[in-house]
Amino acid sequence: MSRRLKSVVWQYFNENPVMKSRATCTWCDKNVPRGGEKTANFTTTNLWHHREHMHKPEYDELKSKKTLSGEEEKRRNRYS
């Protein structure tokens, strides 16, 4: 990976080394689009949607971590 991936959803995806515009789900090996061909357009929206529709129980648990993680990140940035 060329840069640090911050979203907790990345715990369940790997960057596709061949097709940078896709990420591979570690649960079902599906390649999910990252939101465009250019890295500037990449988002985690499709990754979240994949988790929600294909792995619902795990998505609900992960969603609760997302909120907590976001608050932790804000606190960290305040003091750095």
CORGIHU-V10284 format. One record per backbone hydrogen bond with DSSP energy under -1.0 kcal/mol. CO is the residue of the C=O (numbers start at 1). NH is the residue of the N-H. If there is no record, write none. Layout:
BEGIN
CO & NH
CO & NH
END
This chain:
BEGIN
7 & 10
8 & 11
9 & 12
12 & 26
14 & 24
19 & 22
21 & 34
22 & 16
23 & 32
24 & 14
25 & 29
30 & 25
32 & 23
34 & 43
38 & 41
39 & 42
44 & 48
45 & 49
46 & 50
47 & 51
48 & 52
49 & 53
50 & 54
51 & 55
55 & 59
56 & 60
57 & 61
58 & 62
59 & 63
60 & 64
61 & 65
62 & 66
63 & 67
64 & 68
65 & 69
66 & 70
67 & 71
68 & 72
69 & 73
70 & 74
71 & 75
72 & 76
73 & 77
74 & 78
75 & 79
END
